[in-house]
Amino acid sequence: MTPFEYLNAINQSKENLMVGTDNDELAEKTYNAYIVNKGLSYFSDTVLYANEMNGRHLLENKPQFCIY
């Protein structure tokens, strides 16, 4: 998965890309929180969520993605 697919899931499709895939562990490993949060910071409706996630940088990938 690319960061763009995660951004699309957060902003448009609202589907959980880390659960129910062929390889959930690989999907979680490919999540790059920094890139996704940076991408979310460009949208006025998600910039505050990105800031909250930056404050919770110690979270693992799965809970950080699912919070959105």
CORLIN-V810009 format. One record per backbone hydrogen bond with DSSP energy under -1.0 kcal/mol. NH is the residue of the N-H (numbers start at 1). CO is the residue of the C=O. Records with the same first field share a line. If there is no record, write none. Layout:
# CORLIN-V810009
NH = CO ; CO
This chain:
# CORLIN-V810009
6 = 2
7 = 3
8 = 4
9 = 5
10 = 6
11 = 7
12 = 8
13 = 8
14 = 9
27 = 23
28 = 24
29 = 25
30 = 26
36 = 32
37 = 33
38 = 34
39 = 35
40 = 36
41 = 37
42 = 39
43 = 40
46 = 43
47 = 43
50 = 46
51 = 47
52 = 48
53 = 49
54 = 50
55 = 51
59 = 56
64 = 60
65 = 61
66 = 62
67 = 63
